[in-house]
Amino acid sequence: MPVYVGIHTITLAFCLPYAVFFEAGASLLFGFLPAVLCVFSAKLLGASLSFWIGRLVFRSSSSAMEWVQSNKYFHLLSRGVERDGWKFVFLHASHPCPPML
């Protein structure tokens, strides 16, 4: 199960289209309740990882930060993340990247 959660976390954090197959196959591999725990854990960890990757990219790039500061919507979003970052992680965990077709 830890290997499954680790791989599924990476697929979710990088928005890979394989995430759908991991979620569909979890109950076949582990049963219903363990699958729910595995998928929930992977979604929470994947959201956290993608949040920290995005934060690292925007913090290390001065041109990206200038763009965020000049765009009023992203500026508000950036201030919200600085103030209540855990809420954004939880929001992303409840609905991560859309599936790619």
SEKE-204695 format. One line per field, with one value per residue: x negated, y, z of N, C-alpha, C, O, CB in turn; residue number from 1; residue in one letter; chain. Coordinates in Angstrom, 3 decimals, decimal comma, always signed. Atoms other than C-alpha are relative to their C-alpha. Glycine has a CB too. Layout:
BEGIN
npx: X | ...
npy: Y | ...
npz: Z | ...
capx: X | ...
capy: Y | ...
capz: Z | ...
cpx: X | ...
cpy: Y | ...
cpz: Z | ...
opx: X | ...
opy: Y | ...
opz: Z | ...
cbpx: X | ...
cbpy: Y | ...
cbpz: Z | ...
num: NUM | ...
residuo: A | ...
cadena: A | ...
***
This chain:
BEGIN
npx: -0,802 | +0,809 | +0,523 | -1,149 | -0,264 | +1,102 | -0,091 | -1,223 | +0,282 | +0,782 | -0,865 | -0,907 | +0,739 | +0,424 | -1,192 | +0,147 | -1,307 | -0,081 | -0,611 | -1,337 | +0,154 | +0,353 | -1,199 | -0,914 | +0,553 | +0,288 | -0,929 | +0,288 | +1,222 | +0,005 | -1,326 | -0,619 | +0,439 | +1,419 | +0,182 | -0,413 | +1,088 | +1,169 | -0,260 | -0,065 | +1,368 | +0,748 | -0,504 | +0,471 | +1,441 | +0,206 | -0,332 | +1,068 | +1,212 | -0,155 | +0,015 | +1,374 | +0,746 | -0,406 | +0,545 | +1,438 | +0,232 | -0,319 | +0,894 | +1,363 | +0,008 | -0,377 | -0,948 | -1,304 | -0,530 | -0,408 | -1,248 | -1,039 | -0,259 | -0,661 | -1,325 | -0,750 | -0,611 | +1,046 | +0,519 | -0,921 | +0,194 | +1,300 | -0,156 | -0,816 | +0,829 | +0,935 | -0,724 | -0,714 | +0,475 | -0,570 | -1,337 | +0,167 | +0,398 | -1,187 | -0,880 | +0,570 | -0,122 | -1,369 | -0,226 | +1,277 | +0,037 | -0,982 | +0,632 | +0,371 | -0,512
npy: -1,203 | -1,223 | -0,205 | -0,472 | -1,389 | -0,824 | -0,155 | -0,757 | -1,380 | -0,630 | -0,200 | -1,114 | -1,259 | -0,454 | +0,041 | +1,015 | +0,604 | +1,347 | -0,063 | +0,604 | +1,451 | +0,327 | -0,097 | +1,073 | +1,292 | +0,098 | +0,905 | +1,360 | +0,454 | -0,042 | +0,026 | -1,325 | -0,941 | -0,343 | -0,792 | -1,375 | -0,593 | -0,179 | -1,064 | -1,259 | -0,348 | -0,407 | -1,300 | -1,017 | -0,145 | -0,554 | -1,425 | -0,669 | -0,014 | -0,947 | -1,330 | -0,385 | -0,152 | -1,301 | -1,061 | -0,050 | -0,563 | -1,420 | -0,732 | -0,064 | -0,709 | -1,402 | -0,408 | +0,565 | -0,788 | -1,297 | +0,223 | +0,212 | -1,282 | -0,931 | +0,510 | -0,226 | +1,235 | +0,852 | -0,687 | +0,344 | +1,419 | +0,136 | -0,473 | +0,985 | +1,179 | -0,351 | -0,110 | +1,240 | +1,003 | +1,327 | +0,052 | +0,231 | +1,404 | +0,804 | -0,227 | +0,722 | +1,432 | +0,426 | +0,024 | -0,266 | -0,292 | +0,728 | +1,041 | -0,386 | +0,943
npz: +0,000 | +0,042 | +1,358 | +0,768 | -0,382 | +0,510 | +1,455 | +0,297 | -0,400 | +1,068 | +1,172 | -0,285 | -0,130 | +1,323 | +0,870 | +1,035 | +0,288 | -0,564 | -1,328 | +0,082 | -0,084 | -1,378 | -0,821 | +0,383 | -0,376 | -1,428 | -0,688 | +0,448 | -0,664 | -1,457 | -0,601 | +0,016 | -1,035 | +0,134 | +1,214 | -0,305 | -0,780 | +0,877 | +0,971 | -0,732 | -0,405 | +1,189 | +0,445 | -0,925 | +0,213 | +1,340 | -0,051 | -0,746 | +0,823 | +1,109 | -0,609 | -0,327 | +1,262 | +0,558 | -0,851 | +0,245 | +1,338 | +0,011 | -0,900 | +0,526 | +1,277 | -0,196 | +1,039 | -0,355 | -1,114 | +0,537 | +0,713 | -1,012 | -0,659 | +0,923 | +0,316 | -1,241 | -0,492 | -0,557 | -1,182 | -1,088 | -0,269 | -0,666 | -1,384 | -0,705 | -0,256 | -1,066 | -1,260 | -0,334 | +0,953 | -0,239 | +0,583 | +1,433 | +0,148 | -0,220 | +1,147 | +1,134 | -0,273 | +0,244 | +1,436 | +0,676 | +1,431 | +0,816 | +0,825 | +1,358 | +0,997
capx: +0,000 | -2,759 | -4,231 | -0,779 | -0,198 | -3,656 | -3,218 | +0,351 | -0,817 | -3,326 | -0,747 | +1,606 | -1,045 | -2,206 | +1,320 | +0,484 | +3,425 | +2,609 | +4,148 | +7,587 | +6,343 | +4,822 | +8,109 | +10,129 | +7,777 | +7,380 | +10,519 | +9,581 | +6,179 | +7,027 | +10,791 | +13,191 | +12,252 | +8,471 | +8,776 | +10,649 | +7,893 | +5,150 | +6,776 | +7,572 | +4,014 | +2,564 | +4,828 | +3,874 | +0,162 | +0,390 | +2,111 | -0,524 | -3,355 | -1,942 | -1,366 | -4,984 | -6,332 | -4,312 | -5,395 | -9,042 | -8,820 | -7,125 | -9,385 | -12,593 | -11,572 | -11,603 | -9,789 | -7,008 | -6,645 | -6,525 | -3,781 | -1,810 | -2,193 | -1,033 | +1,996 | +4,708 | +6,342 | +3,118 | +1,948 | +5,071 | +4,582 | +0,923 | +1,833 | +4,500 | +2,022 | -0,478 | +2,175 | +4,117 | +1,993 | +3,468 | +6,952 | +5,708 | +4,047 | +7,281 | +9,296 | +6,920 | +7,060 | +10,819 | +10,626 | +7,160 | +6,252 | +8,904 | +8,279 | +6,473 | +8,093
capy: +0,000 | +2,565 | +2,019 | +2,477 | +5,695 | +7,010 | +6,368 | +7,675 | +10,807 | +11,526 | +10,983 | +13,408 | +16,031 | +16,176 | +15,820 | +12,674 | +11,015 | +7,679 | +8,864 | +7,694 | +4,123 | +4,167 | +5,273 | +2,725 | -0,121 | +0,639 | -1,187 | -4,194 | -4,357 | -3,555 | -3,758 | -0,870 | +0,707 | +0,335 | +1,740 | +4,790 | +5,404 | +4,919 | +7,205 | +9,883 | +9,763 | +9,982 | +12,907 | +14,814 | +14,138 | +14,891 | +18,209 | +19,096 | +18,147 | +20,113 | +23,098 | +23,062 | +22,549 | +25,524 | +27,617 | +26,709 | +27,572 | +30,920 | +31,871 | +31,119 | +32,873 | +36,655 | +37,043 | +34,718 | +36,707 | +39,986 | +38,568 | +37,409 | +40,823 | +42,657 | +40,416 | +41,440 | +38,005 | +36,080 | +38,720 | +38,121 | +34,369 | +34,669 | +36,697 | +34,160 | +31,288 | +33,121 | +33,700 | +30,395 | +27,935 | +24,831 | +25,760 | +25,829 | +22,429 | +20,987 | +22,572 | +21,088 | +17,683 | +17,624 | +18,293 | +17,892 | +18,274 | +17,423 | +14,248 | +14,728 | +13,163
capz: +0,000 | +0,724 | -2,758 | -4,298 | -2,332 | -3,308 | -7,020 | -7,023 | -5,171 | -7,927 | -10,691 | -8,969 | -8,196 | -11,808 | -13,260 | -15,173 | -16,926 | -15,258 | -11,976 | -13,117 | -13,490 | -10,005 | -8,498 | -10,446 | -9,592 | -5,895 | -4,815 | -6,921 | -5,253 | -1,648 | -1,147 | -0,658 | +2,692 | +2,360 | -1,176 | +0,094 | +2,644 | +0,033 | -2,530 | +0,054 | +1,386 | -2,118 | -3,005 | +0,111 | -0,385 | -4,129 | -3,454 | -0,877 | -3,219 | -6,159 | -3,872 | -2,685 | -6,200 | -7,453 | -4,518 | -5,097 | -8,799 | -8,212 | -5,313 | -7,200 | -10,420 | -10,236 | -13,563 | -12,381 | -9,149 | -11,091 | -13,289 | -10,235 | -8,603 | -11,751 | -12,356 | -9,876 | -9,675 | -9,141 | -6,699 | -4,583 | -4,897 | -3,886 | -0,805 | +0,114 | -0,186 | +2,005 | +4,649 | +4,524 | +2,547 | +4,196 | +2,957 | -0,639 | -0,198 | +1,180 | -1,648 | -4,224 | -2,518 | -2,836 | -6,579 | -8,157 | -11,822 | -14,408 | -16,371 | -19,654 | -22,676
cpx: -0,848 | -0,579 | +1,109 | +0,263 | -1,099 | +0,083 | +1,232 | -0,159 | -0,743 | +0,862 | +0,967 | -0,730 | -0,415 | +1,098 | -0,162 | +1,338 | +0,172 | +0,700 | +1,371 | -0,095 | -0,376 | +1,237 | +0,978 | -0,498 | -0,231 | +0,928 | -0,197 | -1,220 | +0,156 | +1,359 | +0,508 | -0,580 | -1,496 | -0,275 | +0,394 | -1,097 | -1,240 | +0,205 | +0,071 | -1,392 | -0,813 | +0,466 | -0,486 | -1,495 | -0,315 | +0,312 | -1,081 | -1,275 | +0,122 | +0,014 | -1,426 | -0,864 | +0,326 | -0,561 | -1,493 | -0,310 | +0,259 | -0,912 | -1,399 | -0,093 | +0,481 | +0,990 | +1,394 | +0,626 | +0,449 | +1,323 | +1,156 | +0,357 | +0,753 | +1,407 | +0,843 | +0,611 | -1,040 | -0,644 | +0,887 | -0,149 | -1,300 | +0,072 | +0,830 | -0,784 | -0,991 | +0,692 | +0,580 | -0,377 | +0,637 | +1,395 | -0,077 | -0,424 | +1,212 | +0,984 | -0,499 | +0,122 | +1,410 | +0,317 | -1,308 | +0,177 | +1,095 | -0,693 | -0,289 | +0,500 | -0,917
cpy: +1,273 | +0,293 | +0,544 | +1,474 | +0,922 | +0,244 | +0,821 | +1,468 | +0,736 | +0,239 | +1,156 | +1,335 | +0,562 | -0,088 | -0,973 | -0,697 | -1,396 | -0,027 | -0,669 | -1,511 | -0,445 | +0,021 | -1,126 | -1,357 | -0,195 | -0,982 | -1,447 | -0,577 | -0,173 | -0,229 | +1,418 | +0,959 | +0,294 | +0,848 | +1,452 | +0,704 | +0,276 | +1,175 | +1,358 | +0,460 | +0,500 | +1,361 | +1,119 | +0,244 | +0,604 | +1,483 | +0,780 | +0,117 | +0,996 | +1,440 | +0,458 | +0,143 | +1,345 | +1,158 | +0,163 | +0,654 | +1,502 | +0,802 | +0,159 | +0,770 | +1,433 | +0,462 | -0,549 | +0,802 | +1,381 | -0,118 | -0,186 | +1,321 | +0,961 | -0,446 | +0,054 | -1,280 | -0,927 | +0,645 | -0,304 | -1,464 | -0,239 | +0,460 | -0,981 | -1,243 | +0,294 | +0,007 | -1,339 | -1,115 | -1,358 | -0,119 | -0,269 | -1,433 | -0,898 | +0,144 | -0,764 | -1,508 | -0,490 | -0,042 | +0,334 | +0,210 | -0,767 | -1,058 | +0,508 | -1,053 | -0,088
cpz: +0,000 | -1,389 | -0,900 | +0,292 | -0,533 | -1,490 | -0,378 | +0,384 | -1,107 | -1,238 | +0,219 | +0,037 | -1,356 | -1,036 | -1,168 | -0,235 | +0,589 | +1,359 | +0,012 | +0,153 | +1,411 | +0,892 | -0,308 | +0,482 | +1,494 | +0,710 | -0,439 | +0,719 | +1,508 | +0,655 | +0,182 | +1,038 | -0,038 | -1,251 | +0,228 | +0,794 | -0,851 | -0,956 | +0,695 | +0,425 | -1,186 | -0,496 | +0,902 | -0,168 | -1,368 | -0,054 | +0,732 | -0,831 | -1,148 | +0,508 | +0,266 | -1,236 | -0,636 | +0,791 | -0,222 | -1,343 | +0,005 | +0,912 | -0,584 | -1,309 | +0,206 | -1,054 | +0,280 | +1,138 | -0,471 | -0,734 | +0,976 | +0,667 | -0,919 | -0,371 | +1,266 | +0,563 | +0,631 | +1,224 | +1,210 | +0,401 | +0,754 | +1,448 | +0,824 | +0,353 | +1,119 | +1,358 | +0,452 | -0,958 | +0,178 | -0,592 | -1,506 | -0,280 | +0,161 | -1,162 | -1,216 | +0,200 | -0,280 | -1,486 | -0,731 | -1,503 | -0,758 | -0,836 | -1,404 | -0,980 | -1,192
opx: -0,501 | -0,687 | +0,879 | +0,414 | -0,804 | -0,092 | +1,170 | +0,382 | -0,418 | +0,764 | +1,272 | -0,224 | -0,439 | +0,840 | +0,191 | +2,096 | +1,279 | +1,029 | +1,749 | +0,739 | +0,044 | +1,409 | +1,609 | +0,303 | -0,520 | +0,481 | +0,064 | -1,283 | -0,348 | +1,419 | -0,253 | -1,108 | -1,879 | -1,163 | -0,273 | -1,419 | -1,879 | -0,678 | -0,466 | -1,730 | -1,531 | -0,355 | -0,863 | -1,937 | -1,223 | -0,405 | -1,466 | -1,926 | -0,819 | -0,494 | -1,787 | -1,764 | -0,571 | -1,008 | -1,995 | -1,230 | -0,545 | -1,204 | -2,067 | -1,193 | +1,639 | +1,875 | +2,389 | +1,831 | +1,457 | +2,179 | +2,241 | +1,533 | +1,565 | +2,232 | +0,491 | +0,706 | -0,804 | -1,126 | +0,378 | -0,131 | -1,336 | -0,493 | +0,540 | -0,613 | -1,231 | +0,108 | +0,441 | +0,491 | +0,892 | +1,796 | +0,761 | +0,003 | +1,392 | +1,598 | +0,298 | +0,310 | +1,602 | +1,240 | -1,518 | +1,285 | +1,404 | -1,857 | +0,498 | +0,317 | -0,640
opy: +2,217 | +1,454 | +1,455 | +2,276 | +2,021 | +1,375 | +1,679 | +2,342 | +1,881 | +1,292 | +1,898 | +2,332 | +1,779 | +0,046 | -0,660 | -0,906 | -1,934 | -1,103 | -1,278 | -2,117 | -1,510 | -0,845 | -1,668 | -2,216 | -1,309 | -1,780 | -2,371 | -1,773 | -1,139 | -0,457 | +2,374 | +2,007 | +1,458 | +1,700 | +2,360 | +1,860 | +1,319 | +2,019 | +2,341 | +1,636 | +1,494 | +2,171 | +2,186 | +1,392 | +1,426 | +2,250 | +1,869 | +1,162 | +1,744 | +2,341 | +1,589 | +0,981 | +2,071 | +2,153 | +1,285 | +1,465 | +2,271 | +1,962 | +1,161 | +1,115 | +1,665 | +1,262 | +0,121 | +1,054 | +1,899 | +0,759 | +0,357 | +1,599 | +1,754 | +0,391 | -0,571 | -1,428 | -1,498 | -0,051 | -0,582 | -1,793 | -1,030 | -0,185 | -1,212 | -1,797 | -0,561 | -0,400 | -1,711 | -1,663 | -2,043 | -1,211 | -0,983 | -2,025 | -1,831 | -0,837 | -1,352 | -2,244 | -1,638 | -0,749 | +1,478 | +0,482 | -1,912 | -0,896 | +1,249 | -2,250 | -0,835
opz: -0,709 | -1,784 | -1,696 | -0,629 | -1,003 | -1,944 | -1,258 | -0,293 | -1,422 | -1,868 | -0,715 | -0,480 | -1,544 | -2,232 | -2,305 | +0,712 | +0,575 | +1,858 | +1,013 | +0,825 | +1,862 | +1,750 | +0,600 | +0,853 | +1,933 | +1,533 | +0,332 | +1,004 | +2,080 | +1,863 | +0,030 | +0,665 | +0,081 | -1,241 | -0,267 | +0,518 | -0,709 | -1,110 | +0,186 | +0,297 | -1,078 | -0,928 | +0,419 | -0,191 | -1,488 | -0,696 | +0,308 | -0,845 | -1,412 | -0,159 | -0,060 | -1,269 | -1,064 | +0,220 | -0,290 | -1,446 | -0,523 | +0,620 | -0,328 | -1,740 | +0,554 | -0,750 | +0,003 | +1,121 | +0,010 | -0,620 | +0,764 | +0,901 | -0,442 | -0,737 | +2,266 | +1,782 | +1,696 | +2,117 | +2,296 | +1,587 | +1,696 | +2,331 | +1,998 | +1,439 | +1,972 | +2,362 | +1,617 | -1,638 | -0,813 | -0,993 | -2,057 | -1,271 | -0,622 | -1,581 | -1,947 | -0,768 | -0,680 | -1,892 | -1,135 | -1,967 | -0,429 | -1,203 | -1,992 | -0,759 | -2,130
cbpx: +0,914 | -1,129 | -0,574 | +1,249 | +0,108 | -1,313 | +0,048 | +1,206 | -0,819 | -1,215 | +0,783 | +0,712 | -1,233 | -1,177 | +0,299 | -1,088 | +0,208 | -1,391 | +0,123 | +0,683 | -1,057 | -1,057 | +0,674 | +0,184 | -1,271 | +0,111 | +1,446 | -0,225 | -1,110 | -0,527 | -0,020 | +1,475 | +0,362 | -0,841 | +0,815 | +1,338 | -0,368 | -0,274 | +1,307 | +0,906 | -0,697 | +0,150 | +1,522 | +0,310 | -0,690 | +0,853 | +1,358 | -0,292 | -0,286 | +1,292 | +0,806 | -0,619 | +0,335 | +1,510 | +0,281 | -0,595 | +0,900 | +1,436 | -0,084 | -0,536 | +0,886 | -1,235 | -0,482 | -0,138 | -1,054 | -1,075 | -0,119 | -0,462 | -1,317 | -0,826 | -0,070 | +1,095 | +0,720 | -1,064 | -0,079 | +1,452 | +0,007 | -1,071 | +0,656 | +1,196 | -0,748 | -0,632 | +1,109 | +1,519 | -1,473 | +0,043 | +0,755 | -1,025 | -1,092 | +0,669 | +0,098 | -1,470 | -0,382 | +0,969 | +1,125 | -0,972 | -1,381 | +0,785 | +0,895 | -1,534 | +1,391
cbpy: -0,004 | -0,103 | -1,328 | -0,842 | +0,128 | -0,647 | -1,380 | -0,611 | +0,032 | -0,873 | -1,283 | -0,230 | -0,206 | -0,796 | +1,396 | -1,025 | -0,067 | -0,584 | +1,453 | +0,358 | -0,475 | +0,979 | +1,348 | -0,021 | -0,198 | +1,367 | +0,428 | -0,022 | +0,970 | +1,304 | -0,744 | -0,136 | -0,536 | -1,277 | -0,589 | +0,013 | -0,916 | -1,290 | -0,276 | -0,145 | -1,210 | -1,043 | -0,004 | -0,405 | -1,353 | -0,737 | +0,213 | -0,755 | -1,400 | -0,296 | +0,005 | -1,012 | -1,157 | +0,107 | -0,296 | -1,405 | -0,694 | +0,210 | -0,709 | -1,392 | -0,729 | +0,892 | -0,470 | -1,489 | +0,138 | +0,562 | -1,216 | -1,028 | +0,636 | +0,155 | -1,451 | +1,017 | -0,724 | -0,296 | +1,531 | +0,286 | -0,795 | +0,799 | +1,393 | -0,378 | -0,436 | +1,365 | +1,022 | +0,224 | -0,139 | -0,299 | +1,316 | +0,971 | -0,380 | +0,395 | +1,498 | +0,391 | -0,305 | +0,921 | +0,997 | -1,152 | -0,347 | +0,966 | -1,245 | +0,183 | +0,401
cbpz: +1,190 | +1,002 | -0,583 | +0,320 | +1,535 | +0,320 | -0,690 | +0,739 | +1,301 | -0,363 | -0,315 | +1,321 | +0,870 | -0,459 | -0,543 | +0,390 | -1,483 | +0,133 | +0,461 | -1,339 | -0,994 | +0,531 | -0,209 | -1,512 | -0,706 | +0,645 | -0,261 | -1,513 | -0,273 | +0,440 | +1,345 | +0,224 | +1,353 | -0,046 | -1,150 | +0,791 | +1,157 | -0,802 | -0,768 | +1,224 | +0,638 | -1,111 | -0,043 | +1,436 | +0,138 | -1,011 | +0,683 | +1,297 | -0,552 | -0,783 | +1,304 | +0,934 | -0,987 | -0,045 | +1,474 | +0,049 | -1,051 | +0,406 | +1,342 | -0,201 | -1,042 | -0,026 | -1,378 | +0,402 | +1,108 | -0,937 | -0,918 | +1,058 | +0,454 | -1,258 | -0,571 | -0,239 | -1,140 | -1,057 | -0,245 | -0,415 | -1,304 | -0,747 | +0,023 | -0,832 | -1,283 | -0,274 | -0,132 | -0,027 | +0,111 | +1,494 | +0,272 | -0,581 | +1,029 | +1,313 | -0,319 | -0,200 | +1,448 | +0,710 | -0,395 | +0,244 | -0,573 | -0,911 | -0,073 | -0,127 | -0,452
num: 1 | 2 | 3 | 4 | 5 | 6 | 7 | 8 | 9 | 10 | 11 | 12 | 13 | 14 | 15 | 16 | 17 | 18 | 19 | 20 | 21 | 22 | 23 | 24 | 25 | 26 | 27 | 28 | 29 | 30 | 31 | 32 | 33 | 34 | 35 | 36 | 37 | 38 | 39 | 40 | 41 | 42 | 43 | 44 | 45 | 46 | 47 | 48 | 49 | 50 | 51 | 52 | 53 | 54 | 55 | 56 | 57 | 58 | 59 | 60 | 61 | 62 | 63 | 64 | 65 | 66 | 67 | 68 | 69 | 70 | 71 | 72 | 73 | 74 | 75 | 76 | 77 | 78 | 79 | 80 | 81 | 82 | 83 | 84 | 85 | 86 | 87 | 88 | 89 | 90 | 91 | 92 | 93 | 94 | 95 | 96 | 97 | 98 | 99 | 100 | 101
residuo: M | P | V | Y | V | G | I | H | T | I | T | L | A | F | C | L | P | Y | A | V | F | F | E | A | G | A | S | L | L | F | G | F | L | P | A | V | L | C | V | F | S | A | K | L | L | G | A | S | L | S | F | W | I | G | R | L | V | F | R | S | S | S | S | A | M | E | W | V | Q | S | N | K | Y | F | H | L | L | S | R | G | V | E | R | D | G | W | K | F | V | F | L | H | A | S | H | P | C | P | P | M | L
cadena: A | A | A | A | A | A | A | A | A | A | A | A | A | A | A | A | A | A | A | A | A | A | A | A | A | A | A | A | A | A | A | A | A | A | A | A | A | A | A | A | A | A | A | A | A | A | A | A | A | A | A | A | A | A | A | A | A | A | A | A | A | A | A | A | A | A | A | A | A | A | A | A | A | A | A | A | A | A | A | A | A | A | A | A | A | A | A | A | A | A | A | A | A | A | A | A | A | A | A | A | A
***
